Amino acid sequence: MTATFLTLGEALTDIVVHGDGHRVEHPGGSPMNVAVALGRLGYTSHLLTRIGSDARGEAIRAHLAESGVELTPGSITGAATSTAEAQLDASGAATYTFDLTWDPDPSGLPDGITAVHTSSIAAVLHPGAATVAQVLDRYRGQATISYDPNARPTLMGDAAEARERIEAIIARADVVKSSDEDVAWLYDTEDVEDVVASWRRSGPGLTVLTRGGEGAVGFSDSGRVQVAPPRVEVVDTVGAGDTFSAGILDALADKRLLGADRREAIAAMPSDDVAGVLRRAARLAAVTVSRSGANPPWSHELT
């Protein structure tokens, strides 16, 4: 299926600090990583974000152009480009510290969008969160809505307040994916599967929980489906969840399940189809964790 995507959210510079103190800068930001992954898979991929006209902003623009991502007209400002410092532990897992302003300009948004994705800070950080909600509402009549809460405690503040804002976006979404760590923080519970399954009551047809080395679990009308992850040597986990989100959208596009008129069909997917969606997403994410930084696979790497 030919699909056209719009991703809403932060693009910034990831400053990756390795265990030995070595620092490397990469273009990053959870929503941007999803847009890049979709562009590299060959889709028309638009990004509404906020970057500066400085050197870091130029590096992000070049990265997006190389990956086939089109910036919306209001995405470039005169302010400094935001940053996220990712401190890696011995296992390659990242802990983030942010210097971020989020106030996007939604002018010049594209037509003909099949699916809209948002995630992380963009959907909850003021003042831009209100803009994200408005854009989702604008497209919901024509497009599938995809969301990854991707909790960032240092920016989201109190979990209860963040949860209220996150659940408002979940209610607008058709597909929601989150990690077990994010759900545990947001709800202060170990019963993370029950939380993700319960999200379907507010509207989403498909909800997904990723569990790192334990694989992923999906919930639809057909019930609970679990898949194991591919075996891969992990370099770091930066961008893995974002690639997984893009993989879900890619698999749904392949099954011709994107667009507002396919909303009920997503929820009605049989178990085998849900498993196929999760395996596709896990396969893409496995490529990302096998190399440094948020570096999603290109379509030719998956053949």
Backbone as CSV, one residue per row, in Angstrom:
resi,resn,N_x,N_y,N_z,CA_x,CA_y,CA_z,C_x,C_y,C_z
1,MET,0.841,-1.204,0.000,0.000,0.000,0.000,0.867,1.242,0.000
2,THR,0.480,2.224,-0.808,1.143,3.514,-0.753,0.546,4.306,0.407
3,ALA,1.408,4.782,1.305,0.945,5.528,2.471,1.751,6.806,2.601
4,THR,1.095,7.846,3.102,1.747,9.121,3.350,1.603,9.444,4.830
5,PHE,2.734,9.730,5.475,2.764,9.893,6.926,3.106,11.326,7.322
6,LEU,2.502,11.760,8.431,2.876,12.998,9.099,3.232,12.657,10.535
7,THR,4.426,13.042,10.965,4.856,12.845,12.341,4.951,14.209,13.015
8,LEU,4.460,14.274,14.245,4.453,15.514,15.019,5.366,15.355,16.225
9,GLY,6.322,16.280,16.382,7.104,16.228,17.606,8.525,16.698,17.472
10,GLU,9.239,16.569,18.579,10.555,17.164,18.713,11.609,16.493,17.826
11,ALA,12.451,17.344,17.238,13.715,16.941,16.627,14.789,17.705,17.379
12,LEU,15.818,17.021,17.782,16.862,17.648,18.583,18.189,16.948,18.345
13,THR,19.196,17.388,19.051,20.515,16.757,18.954,20.714,15.838,20.148
14,ASP,20.878,14.536,19.884,21.245,13.583,20.921,22.750,13.674,21.156
15,ILE,23.129,13.971,22.368,24.543,13.955,22.748,24.769,12.662,23.534
16,VAL,25.308,11.651,22.884,25.453,10.331,23.494,26.777,10.273,24.250
17,VAL,26.683,10.004,25.552,27.863,9.917,26.414,28.083,8.452,26.767
18,HIS,29.151,7.879,26.245,29.458,6.472,26.497,30.086,6.303,27.884
19,GLY,30.161,5.050,28.310,30.669,4.757,29.646,32.056,5.286,29.903
20,ASP,32.873,5.385,28.850,34.242,5.881,29.008,34.329,7.405,28.907
21,GLY,33.173,8.072,28.806,33.156,9.527,28.713,33.169,10.070,27.297
22,HIS,33.350,9.200,26.301,33.373,9.636,24.904,32.000,10.182,24.498
23,ARG,31.965,11.355,23.868,30.724,12.031,23.495,30.585,12.080,21.973
24,VAL,29.407,11.701,21.497,29.110,11.740,20.066,27.735,12.377,19.877
25,GLU,27.618,13.284,18.906,26.339,13.936,18.637,25.655,13.290,17.429
26,HIS,24.355,13.016,17.593,23.516,12.479,16.516,22.231,13.300,16.448
27,PRO,21.660,13.516,15.260,20.293,14.025,15.206,19.366,13.028,15.893
28,GLY,18.423,13.513,16.699,17.554,12.615,17.444,16.225,13.247,17.787
29,GLY,15.571,12.651,18.774,14.207,13.015,19.141,13.281,11.898,18.717
30,SER,12.484,11.413,19.649,11.633,10.250,19.373,10.757,10.410,18.133
31,PRO,9.987,11.494,17.995,9.162,11.616,16.790,9.990,11.706,15.511
32,MET,11.097,12.447,15.568,11.936,12.544,14.388,12.449,11.177,13.965
33,ASN,12.817,10.345,14.938,13.306,9.009,14.607,12.249,8.190,13.875
34,VAL,10.990,8.351,14.270,9.911,7.639,13.582,9.789,8.140,12.143
35,ALA,9.830,9.461,11.959,9.743,10.018,10.605,10.887,9.530,9.732
36,VAL,12.086,9.476,10.299,13.259,8.981,9.563,13.083,7.514,9.187
37,ALA,12.632,6.716,10.138,12.445,5.290,9.852,11.445,5.088,8.712
38,LEU,10.359,5.854,8.721,9.362,5.727,7.657,9.916,6.203,6.319
39,GLY,10.687,7.304,6.337,11.308,7.773,5.108,12.271,6.752,4.530
40,ARG,13.051,6.112,5.387,14.017,5.117,4.920,13.347,3.862,4.375
41,LEU,12.109,3.620,4.803,11.359,2.479,4.274,10.704,2.802,2.938
42,GLY,10.845,4.043,2.478,10.358,4.402,1.156,9.039,5.136,1.127
43,TYR,8.490,5.471,2.278,7.217,6.192,2.328,7.432,7.701,2.185
44,THR,6.387,8.402,1.775,6.374,9.856,1.873,6.192,10.206,3.335
45,SER,7.191,10.871,3.902,7.236,11.098,5.351,7.432,12.580,5.627
46,HIS,6.417,13.200,6.235,6.473,14.612,6.622,6.722,14.716,8.123
47,LEU,7.392,15.794,8.541,7.659,16.028,9.960,7.343,17.475,10.318
48,LEU,6.461,17.641,11.301,6.237,18.939,11.930,7.039,18.967,13.220
49,THR,8.020,19.853,13.290,8.893,19.909,14.452,9.300,21.353,14.715
50,ARG,10.354,21.535,15.514,10.876,22.870,15.813,12.387,22.759,15.960
51,ILE,13.131,23.257,14.980,14.594,23.254,15.045,15.107,24.648,14.715
52,GLY,16.329,24.925,15.135,16.927,26.223,14.888,17.626,26.292,13.541
53,SER,18.084,27.491,13.208,18.859,27.694,11.986,20.352,27.665,12.293
54,ASP,20.719,27.034,13.428,22.117,26.925,13.835,22.752,25.672,13.242
55,ALA,24.000,25.396,13.634,24.731,24.258,13.065,24.051,22.935,13.396
56,ARG,23.549,22.803,14.626,22.860,21.561,14.986,21.570,21.406,14.187
57,GLY,20.875,22.503,13.968,19.675,22.452,13.144,19.991,22.069,11.717
58,GLU,21.090,22.576,11.199,21.507,22.223,9.840,21.842,20.746,9.732
59,ALA,22.484,20.197,10.760,22.791,18.761,10.762,21.514,17.932,10.762
60,ILE,20.512,18.383,11.503,19.226,17.681,11.519,18.560,17.769,10.155
61,ARG,18.566,18.940,9.539,17.955,19.093,8.217,18.632,18.182,7.195
62,ALA,19.943,18.092,7.253,20.665,17.225,6.318,20.317,15.759,6.560
63,HIS,20.233,15.378,7.819,19.875,14.003,8.181,18.477,13.661,7.673
64,LEU,17.535,14.580,7.845,16.180,14.345,7.381,16.127,14.243,5.859
65,ALA,16.822,15.145,5.181,16.819,15.129,3.720,17.416,13.828,3.190
66,GLU,18.499,13.387,3.819,19.140,12.135,3.387,18.195,10.950,3.556
67,SER,17.342,11.001,4.577,16.425,9.901,4.862,15.071,10.067,4.180
68,GLY,14.916,11.101,3.360,13.694,11.277,2.590,12.546,11.893,3.363
69,VAL,12.851,12.640,4.423,11.814,13.262,5.242,11.652,14.722,4.835
70,GLU,10.393,15.146,4.671,10.087,16.521,4.293,9.634,17.305,5.524
71,LEU,10.333,18.400,5.841,9.926,19.270,6.936,8.734,20.118,6.521
72,THR,7.769,20.305,7.444,6.680,21.242,7.171,7.233,22.663,7.226
73,PRO,6.587,23.615,6.545,7.168,24.963,6.392,7.470,25.695,7.695
74,GLY,6.697,25.442,8.757,6.907,26.177,9.998,7.902,25.554,10.954
75,SER,8.642,24.552,10.500,9.484,23.777,11.419,10.811,24.438,11.783
76,ILE,11.263,25.429,11.018,12.566,26.045,11.276,12.364,27.420,11.908
77,THR,13.027,27.657,13.035,12.919,28.921,13.761,14.301,29.557,13.885
78,GLY,14.333,30.750,14.452,15.607,31.417,14.697,16.223,31.059,16.029
79,ALA,15.557,30.224,16.830,16.053,29.853,18.158,17.062,28.716,18.062
80,ALA,17.717,28.438,19.181,18.694,27.349,19.229,17.988,25.998,19.134
81,THR,18.659,25.048,18.520,18.136,23.692,18.428,18.227,23.005,19.788
82,SER,17.174,22.299,20.166,17.128,21.608,21.454,18.111,20.431,21.477
83,THR,18.474,20.016,22.700,19.407,18.895,22.861,18.873,17.912,23.898
84,ALA,19.349,16.659,23.784,19.088,15.618,24.775,20.387,14.866,25.005
85,GLU,20.889,14.924,26.220,22.115,14.192,26.543,21.734,12.796,27.015
86,ALA,22.230,11.773,26.318,21.911,10.382,26.624,23.129,9.718,27.271
87,GLN,23.023,9.420,28.557,24.106,8.761,29.295,23.880,7.254,29.209
88,LEU,24.836,6.530,28.610,24.696,5.089,28.435,25.284,4.335,29.606
89,ASP,24.559,3.294,30.070,25.116,2.434,31.114,25.820,1.245,30.478
90,ALA,26.261,0.307,31.285,27.058,-0.820,30.787,26.289,-1.687,29.801
91,SER,24.934,-1.710,29.915,24.124,-2.535,29.018,23.760,-1.824,27.721
92,GLY,24.102,-0.524,27.618,23.749,0.261,26.441,22.450,1.021,26.586
93,ALA,21.760,0.877,27.727,20.517,1.619,27.960,20.830,3.084,28.243
94,ALA,19.916,3.985,27.826,20.172,5.421,27.892,19.303,6.097,28.952
95,THR,19.915,7.062,29.668,19.205,7.956,30.575,19.379,9.380,30.043
96,TYR,18.269,10.138,29.913,18.303,11.398,29.181,18.211,12.623,30.095
97,THR,18.940,13.683,29.678,18.825,15.014,30.264,18.551,15.989,29.116
98,PHE,17.476,16.805,29.234,17.015,17.605,28.099,17.248,19.100,28.291
99,ASP,17.516,19.775,27.172,17.470,21.233,27.067,16.556,21.512,25.880
100,LEU,15.253,21.694,26.161,14.239,21.622,25.112,13.198,22.716,25.255
101,THR,12.900,23.363,24.126,11.747,24.250,24.013,10.822,23.657,22.953
102,TRP,9.522,23.574,23.263,8.581,22.958,22.324,7.399,23.896,22.090
103,ASP,7.440,24.595,20.957,6.401,25.549,20.575,6.309,25.555,19.053
104,PRO,5.776,24.477,18.457,5.816,24.325,17.000,4.811,25.222,16.282
105,ASP,5.124,25.526,15.038,4.271,26.321,14.159,3.632,25.375,13.138
106,PRO,2.302,25.155,13.191,1.669,24.161,12.315,1.280,24.674,10.936
107,SER,1.858,25.776,10.509,1.469,26.318,9.201,1.959,25.413,8.073
108,GLY,1.186,25.378,6.990,1.593,24.649,5.792,1.534,23.147,5.909
109,LEU,0.623,22.614,6.709,0.536,21.161,6.873,0.048,20.508,5.578
110,PRO,0.532,19.300,5.283,0.217,18.663,4.002,-1.172,18.038,3.968
111,ASP,-1.679,17.843,2.759,-2.928,17.118,2.528,-2.607,15.661,2.187
112,GLY,-3.648,14.847,2.099,-3.472,13.474,1.648,-2.725,12.582,2.621
113,ILE,-2.855,12.841,3.913,-2.139,12.065,4.916,-2.922,10.793,5.254
114,THR,-2.214,9.655,5.286,-2.821,8.362,5.590,-2.769,8.046,7.077
115,ALA,-1.665,8.447,7.732,-1.506,8.178,9.164,-0.681,9.291,9.790
116,VAL,-1.022,9.627,11.042,-0.314,10.645,11.818,0.237,9.973,13.070
117,HIS,1.495,10.243,13.358,2.134,9.685,14.560,2.660,10.820,15.421
118,THR,2.504,10.665,16.739,3.168,11.558,17.679,3.665,10.742,18.856
119,SER,4.567,11.334,19.626,5.139,10.578,20.737,5.863,11.495,21.703
120,SER,6.153,10.928,22.858,7.098,11.482,23.808,6.699,12.870,24.301
121,ILE,7.685,13.747,24.355,7.549,15.061,24.966,6.523,15.917,24.232
122,ALA,6.458,15.800,22.926,5.637,16.688,22.095,4.181,16.700,22.505
123,ALA,3.666,15.563,22.946,2.242,15.458,23.228,1.858,15.971,24.608
124,VAL,2.847,16.265,25.469,2.516,16.666,26.844,3.179,17.957,27.304
125,LEU,4.217,18.430,26.604,4.949,19.610,27.054,4.305,20.879,26.506
126,HIS,3.950,21.780,27.405,3.361,23.056,26.998,4.444,24.012,26.496
127,PRO,4.122,24.915,25.567,2.783,25.138,25.000,2.469,24.273,23.781
128,GLY,3.453,23.533,23.275,3.261,22.811,22.020,2.281,21.662,22.074
129,ALA,2.028,21.109,23.286,1.106,19.983,23.394,-0.279,20.332,22.858
130,ALA,-0.719,21.559,23.074,-2.030,21.973,22.576,-2.058,21.966,21.049
131,THR,-0.949,22.368,20.432,-0.861,22.344,18.975,-0.931,20.920,18.452
132,VAL,-0.227,20.004,19.119,-0.259,18.601,18.709,-1.681,18.065,18.763
133,ALA,-2.399,18.336,19.845,-3.773,17.854,19.975,-4.660,18.412,18.861
134,GLN,-4.476,19.679,18.533,-5.270,20.292,17.471,-4.991,19.650,16.117
135,VAL,-3.719,19.349,15.854,-3.369,18.725,14.576,-3.935,17.302,14.499
136,LEU,-3.860,16.562,15.599,-4.448,15.220,15.618,-5.941,15.291,15.328
137,ASP,-6.634,16.241,15.945,-8.071,16.383,15.725,-8.362,16.763,14.271
138,ARG,-7.495,17.562,13.696,-7.686,17.973,12.298,-7.639,16.773,11.357
139,TYR,-6.732,15.825,11.622,-6.518,14.712,10.693,-7.308,13.456,11.040
140,ARG,-7.920,13.407,12.208,-8.526,12.142,12.640,-9.641,11.679,11.708
141,GLY,-10.284,12.587,11.012,-11.347,12.202,10.083,-10.850,11.509,8.832
142,GLN,-9.543,11.575,8.566,-9.017,10.957,7.355,-7.895,9.961,7.615
143,ALA,-7.245,10.028,8.776,-6.005,9.283,8.978,-6.045,8.408,10.231
144,THR,-5.258,7.350,10.208,-4.968,6.572,11.401,-4.109,7.417,12.336
145,ILE,-4.389,7.376,13.620,-3.611,8.109,14.618,-2.789,7.107,15.431
146,SER,-1.489,7.328,15.484,-0.568,6.458,16.200,0.139,7.257,17.292
147,TYR,0.345,6.621,18.453,0.905,7.351,19.600,1.806,6.440,20.432
148,ASP,2.941,6.992,20.842,3.840,6.336,21.801,4.094,7.318,22.939
149,PRO,3.578,7.080,24.148,3.782,8.016,25.256,5.252,8.290,25.565
150,ASN,6.104,7.286,25.485,7.561,7.449,25.619,7.911,8.409,26.753
151,ALA,7.662,7.982,27.977,7.781,8.848,29.159,9.188,9.388,29.349
152,ARG,9.261,10.672,29.663,10.511,11.349,29.998,10.308,12.048,31.342
153,PRO,10.531,11.345,32.458,10.212,11.891,33.781,10.848,13.240,34.073
154,THR,12.064,13.487,33.583,12.736,14.747,33.898,12.028,15.944,33.290
155,LEU,11.251,15.730,32.213,10.518,16.820,31.573,9.025,16.769,31.853
156,MET,8.494,15.575,32.071,7.053,15.430,32.240,6.593,15.712,33.667
157,GLY,7.539,15.734,34.623,7.200,16.084,35.993,6.429,15.008,36.707
158,ASP,5.368,15.409,37.403,4.560,14.485,38.188,3.867,13.467,37.283
159,ALA,3.980,12.177,37.643,3.430,11.117,36.800,1.917,11.231,36.660
160,ALA,1.223,11.608,37.725,-0.231,11.700,37.668,-0.682,12.780,36.686
161,GLU,0.002,13.927,36.694,-0.338,14.996,35.752,-0.022,14.575,34.320
162,ALA,1.140,13.950,34.131,1.512,13.484,32.795,0.516,12.439,32.299
163,ARG,0.092,11.565,33.197,-0.853,10.508,32.820,-2.164,11.081,32.288
164,GLU,-2.658,12.133,32.912,-3.903,12.746,32.462,-3.775,13.263,31.034
165,ARG,-2.644,13.925,30.746,-2.434,14.453,29.393,-2.219,13.318,28.396
166,ILE,-1.482,12.296,28.814,-1.212,11.160,27.934,-2.500,10.415,27.603
167,GLU,-3.357,10.223,28.589,-4.613,9.500,28.332,-5.537,10.281,27.401
168,ALA,-5.426,11.605,27.390,-6.218,12.398,26.448,-5.780,12.141,25.006
169,ILE,-4.488,11.914,24.798,-3.998,11.574,23.459,-4.336,10.134,23.119
170,ILE,-4.213,9.223,24.086,-4.577,7.827,23.853,-6.013,7.727,23.357
171,ALA,-6.905,8.532,23.931,-8.312,8.500,23.529,-8.512,8.942,22.084
172,ARG,-7.561,9.693,21.528,-7.641,10.135,20.133,-7.028,9.117,19.177
173,ALA,-6.307,8.130,19.701,-5.461,7.271,18.883,-6.156,5.980,18.467
174,ASP,-5.664,5.402,17.372,-6.074,4.079,16.908,-5.059,3.017,17.281
175,VAL,-3.785,3.417,17.358,-2.690,2.514,17.685,-1.844,3.177,18.763
176,VAL,-1.595,2.471,19.866,-0.755,2.996,20.938,0.291,1.947,21.289
177,LYS,1.541,2.369,21.339,2.644,1.485,21.728,3.420,2.124,22.867
178,SER,3.729,1.341,23.896,4.529,1.863,25.003,5.434,0.763,25.532
179,SER,6.470,1.167,26.259,7.380,0.197,26.872,6.927,-0.116,28.287
180,ASP,7.370,-1.258,28.805,7.018,-1.641,30.171,7.562,-0.631,31.180
181,GLU,8.757,-0.104,30.951,9.326,0.882,31.876,8.492,2.161,31.912
182,ASP,8.031,2.609,30.750,7.222,3.830,30.697,5.894,3.647,31.421
183,VAL,5.244,2.513,31.199,3.959,2.261,31.840,4.134,2.141,33.355
184,ALA,5.207,1.475,33.781,5.456,1.325,35.218,5.621,2.683,35.892
185,TRP,6.313,3.619,35.230,6.478,4.958,35.813,5.169,5.730,35.821
186,LEU,4.450,5.678,34.721,3.228,6.468,34.600,2.150,6.029,35.584
187,TYR,2.063,4.721,35.849,0.964,4.193,36.660,1.425,3.626,37.999
188,ASP,2.725,3.656,38.251,3.265,3.148,39.512,2.735,1.746,39.803
189,THR,2.914,0.852,38.852,2.388,-0.498,38.978,3.300,-1.489,38.278
190,GLU,3.224,-2.751,38.715,3.898,-3.830,38.016,2.960,-4.528,37.029
191,ASP,1.673,-4.224,37.106,0.685,-4.851,36.221,0.585,-4.072,34.907
192,VAL,1.743,-3.982,34.222,1.811,-3.116,33.046,0.961,-3.637,31.895
193,GLU,0.832,-4.945,31.766,-0.009,-5.484,30.692,-1.466,-5.091,30.879
194,ASP,-1.938,-5.132,32.119,-3.329,-4.763,32.374,-3.588,-3.313,31.979
195,VAL,-2.615,-2.444,32.237,-2.768,-1.038,31.871,-2.897,-0.888,30.363
196,VAL,-1.974,-1.498,29.637,-1.963,-1.341,28.178,-3.211,-1.966,27.555
197,ALA,-3.647,-3.098,28.079,-4.889,-3.697,27.588,-6.081,-2.781,27.863
198,SER,-6.080,-2.107,29.012,-7.207,-1.249,29.389,-7.322,-0.015,28.512
199,TRP,-6.223,0.405,27.895,-6.280,1.586,27.037,-7.279,1.431,25.903
200,ARG,-7.529,0.185,25.492,-8.439,-0.031,24.366,-9.859,0.434,24.693
201,ARG,-10.196,0.500,25.957,-11.552,0.920,26.331,-11.821,2.380,25.980
202,SER,-10.769,3.179,25.842,-10.961,4.597,25.522,-10.947,4.879,24.026
203,GLY,-10.650,3.853,23.201,-10.716,4.075,21.759,-9.747,3.325,20.872
204,PRO,-8.461,3.163,21.250,-7.520,2.509,20.342,-7.939,1.079,19.983
205,GLY,-7.751,0.723,18.722,-8.053,-0.634,18.296,-6.935,-1.605,18.571
206,LEU,-5.695,-1.105,18.601,-4.517,-1.936,18.848,-3.626,-1.234,19.852
207,THR,-3.312,-1.912,20.945,-2.344,-1.388,21.908,-1.225,-2.403,22.048
208,VAL,-0.009,-1.891,22.224,1.185,-2.748,22.210,2.084,-2.381,23.373
209,LEU,2.615,-3.398,24.033,3.586,-3.234,25.109,4.888,-3.881,24.693
210,THR,5.982,-3.112,24.683,7.296,-3.693,24.403,8.002,-3.981,25.724
211,ARG,8.726,-5.136,25.761,9.350,-5.579,27.004,10.820,-5.922,26.798
212,GLY,11.500,-5.151,25.939,12.930,-5.346,25.737,13.246,-6.753,25.287
213,GLY,14.099,-7.417,26.039,14.527,-8.764,25.686,13.446,-9.820,25.794
214,GLU,12.299,-9.455,26.378,11.191,-10.403,26.486,10.206,-10.276,25.328
215,GLY,10.466,-9.391,24.386,9.616,-9.273,23.217,8.533,-8.234,23.361
216,ALA,7.393,-8.482,22.730,6.292,-7.521,22.711,4.963,-8.249,22.834
217,VAL,3.981,-7.524,23.366,2.628,-8.048,23.557,1.642,-7.079,22.920
218,GLY,0.707,-7.608,22.148,-0.306,-6.781,21.518,-1.691,-7.163,21.977
219,PHE,-2.601,-6.171,22.000,-3.980,-6.391,22.421,-4.922,-5.817,21.361
220,SER,-5.858,-6.638,20.896,-6.881,-6.210,19.947,-8.160,-6.960,20.291
221,ASP,-9.163,-6.893,19.405,-10.394,-7.635,19.659,-10.134,-9.129,19.789
222,SER,-9.069,-9.609,19.154,-8.765,-11.043,19.186,-8.076,-11.474,20.473
223,GLY,-7.780,-10.516,21.371,-7.164,-10.869,22.647,-5.698,-10.504,22.714
224,ARG,-4.964,-11.256,23.525,-3.547,-10.997,23.793,-2.664,-11.837,22.876
225,VAL,-1.657,-11.195,22.282,-0.696,-11.870,21.409,0.708,-11.486,21.847
226,GLN,1.584,-12.448,22.007,2.971,-12.180,22.407,3.924,-12.728,21.366
227,VAL,4.990,-11.974,21.072,6.040,-12.441,20.160,7.394,-12.266,20.836
228,ALA,8.313,-13.145,20.489,9.678,-13.070,21.017,10.503,-12.134,20.150
229,PRO,11.541,-11.505,20.721,12.384,-10.608,19.917,13.400,-11.386,19.103
230,PRO,13.855,-10.824,17.982,14.968,-11.447,17.261,16.227,-11.418,18.121
231,ARG,17.085,-12.402,17.920,18.354,-12.427,18.650,19.351,-11.508,17.953
232,VAL,19.938,-10.583,18.711,20.855,-9.613,18.126,21.801,-9.113,19.215
233,GLU,23.018,-8.771,18.833,23.960,-8.188,19.777,23.651,-6.694,19.910
234,VAL,23.331,-6.261,21.127,22.904,-4.888,21.357,24.105,-3.970,21.528
235,VAL,24.157,-2.900,20.702,25.159,-1.852,20.864,24.609,-0.787,21.806
236,ASP,23.429,-0.247,21.504,22.680,0.591,22.443,21.221,0.587,22.029
237,THR,20.362,1.087,22.912,18.910,1.037,22.663,18.341,2.360,22.161
238,VAL,19.188,3.328,21.838,18.712,4.636,21.392,17.909,4.478,20.097
239,GLY,16.665,4.923,20.107,15.827,4.879,18.918,15.132,3.561,18.652
240,ALA,15.326,2.566,19.511,14.729,1.252,19.259,13.210,1.304,19.311
241,GLY,12.664,1.948,20.349,11.212,2.040,20.462,10.589,2.831,19.334
242,ASP,11.298,3.856,18.864,10.803,4.671,17.754,10.746,3.849,16.472
243,THR,11.782,3.053,16.246,11.779,2.176,15.080,10.656,1.156,15.179
244,PHE,10.386,0.668,16.389,9.277,-0.270,16.587,7.954,0.385,16.192
245,SER,7.757,1.640,16.602,6.526,2.354,16.225,6.400,2.466,14.711
246,ALA,7.493,2.816,14.050,7.481,2.903,12.585,7.203,1.543,11.967
247,GLY,7.744,0.488,12.589,7.510,-0.865,12.083,6.053,-1.271,12.159
248,ILE,5.362,-0.864,13.227,3.928,-1.133,13.320,3.191,-0.468,12.160
249,LEU,3.500,0.801,11.911,2.840,1.525,10.821,3.170,0.915,9.470
250,ASP,4.408,0.500,9.289,4.815,-0.150,8.049,4.021,-1.435,7.833
251,ALA,3.887,-2.238,8.882,3.143,-3.496,8.763,1.665,-3.249,8.490
252,LEU,1.087,-2.230,9.126,-0.313,-1.905,8.874,-0.522,-1.393,7.455
253,ALA,0.440,-0.612,6.963,0.363,-0.154,5.574,0.387,-1.338,4.618
254,ASP,1.252,-2.306,4.895,1.355,-3.497,4.045,0.049,-4.285,4.029
255,LYS,-0.686,-4.259,5.135,-1.957,-4.971,5.230,-3.144,-4.104,4.799
256,ARG,-2.867,-2.914,4.285,-3.901,-1.978,3.831,-4.877,-1.643,4.962
257,LEU,-4.303,-1.334,6.108,-5.118,-1.049,7.289,-4.949,0.387,7.783
258,LEU,-4.433,1.263,6.950,-4.269,2.661,7.356,-5.334,3.539,6.734
259,GLY,-5.676,4.598,7.457,-6.733,5.513,7.036,-7.915,5.397,7.973
260,ALA,-8.650,6.494,8.142,-9.758,6.515,9.091,-10.813,5.456,8.788
261,ASP,-10.995,5.124,7.505,-12.013,4.137,7.147,-11.604,2.712,7.501
262,ARG,-10.349,2.528,7.972,-9.871,1.195,8.361,-9.748,1.069,9.877
263,ARG,-10.328,2.026,10.575,-10.224,2.060,12.045,-10.752,0.767,12.679
264,GLU,-11.938,0.330,12.281,-12.520,-0.878,12.863,-11.758,-2.119,12.436
265,ALA,-11.178,-2.095,11.244,-10.437,-3.258,10.758,-9.155,-3.481,11.557
266,ILE,-8.528,-2.403,12.029,-7.348,-2.557,12.885,-7.732,-3.303,14.157
267,ALA,-8.823,-2.869,14.781,-9.264,-3.517,16.018,-9.632,-4.975,15.792
268,ALA,-10.140,-5.298,14.610,-10.645,-6.638,14.322,-9.582,-7.584,13.782
269,MET,-8.323,-7.160,13.712,-7.281,-8.040,13.193,-7.244,-9.369,13.944
270,PRO,-7.175,-10.501,13.229,-7.014,-11.783,13.916,-5.638,-11.894,14.572
271,SER,-5.499,-12.828,15.475,-4.260,-12.968,16.249,-3.032,-13.131,15.366
272,ASP,-3.154,-13.906,14.307,-1.996,-14.126,13.432,-1.543,-12.829,12.785
273,ASP,-2.480,-11.978,12.428,-2.116,-10.695,11.821,-1.459,-9.772,12.850
274,VAL,-1.986,-9.758,14.074,-1.357,-8.955,15.124,0.065,-9.431,15.357
275,ALA,0.260,-10.740,15.408,1.611,-11.287,15.600,2.532,-10.869,14.468
276,GLY,2.015,-10.866,13.242,2.831,-10.450,12.107,3.238,-8.995,12.195
277,VAL,2.330,-8.148,12.651,2.655,-6.729,12.844,3.761,-6.577,13.878
278,LEU,3.642,-7.282,14.999,4.641,-7.178,16.058,5.993,-7.716,15.608
279,ARG,5.999,-8.801,14.871,7.275,-9.372,14.400,7.955,-8.432,13.416
280,ARG,7.177,-7.801,12.552,7.759,-6.835,11.611,8.401,-5.675,12.369
281,ALA,7.692,-5.156,13.357,8.214,-4.041,14.139,9.462,-4.455,14.909
282,ALA,9.446,-5.644,15.486,10.604,-6.126,16.247,11.807,-6.339,15.348
283,ARG,11.561,-6.781,14.128,12.675,-6.998,13.189,13.367,-5.679,12.862
284,LEU,12.581,-4.633,12.626,13.176,-3.326,12.342,13.942,-2.793,13.554
285,ALA,13.335,-2.912,14.733,13.992,-2.416,15.940,15.287,-3.152,16.225
286,ALA,15.348,-4.430,15.869,16.566,-5.214,16.098,17.745,-4.662,15.307
287,VAL,17.463,-4.124,14.120,18.539,-3.506,13.338,19.048,-2.261,14.053
288,THR,18.124,-1.455,14.579,18.516,-0.216,15.245,19.380,-0.473,16.473
289,VAL,19.026,-1.467,17.293,19.817,-1.719,18.511,21.168,-2.342,18.199
290,SER,21.346,-2.831,16.983,22.614,-3.470,16.626,23.690,-2.469,16.237
291,ARG,23.350,-1.160,16.237,24.332,-0.135,15.893,24.123,1.106,16.741
292,SER,25.108,1.969,16.727,25.130,3.106,17.637,24.137,4.185,17.233
293,GLY,23.470,4.758,18.239,22.589,5.880,18.001,21.279,5.489,17.366
294,ALA,20.424,6.487,17.129,19.129,6.259,16.493,19.341,6.170,14.989
295,ASN,19.559,4.958,14.510,19.936,4.728,13.120,19.048,3.633,12.540
296,PRO,17.781,3.960,12.207,16.835,2.953,11.719,17.280,2.346,10.390
297,PRO,16.774,1.155,10.069,17.197,0.501,8.836,16.598,1.128,7.586
298,TRP,17.325,0.970,6.494,16.816,1.310,5.166,16.104,0.093,4.599
299,SER,15.219,0.315,3.635,14.438,-0.792,3.088,15.334,-1.881,2.506
300,HIS,16.456,-1.487,1.865,17.315,-2.502,1.240,18.024,-3.375,2.272
301,GLU,18.094,-2.930,3.526,18.735,-3.735,4.559,17.815,-4.837,5.078
302,LEU,16.557,-4.801,4.699,15.582,-5.762,5.211,15.280,-6.874,4.226
303,THR,15.851,-6.839,3.045,15.578,-7.864,2.044,16.367,-9.115,2.358
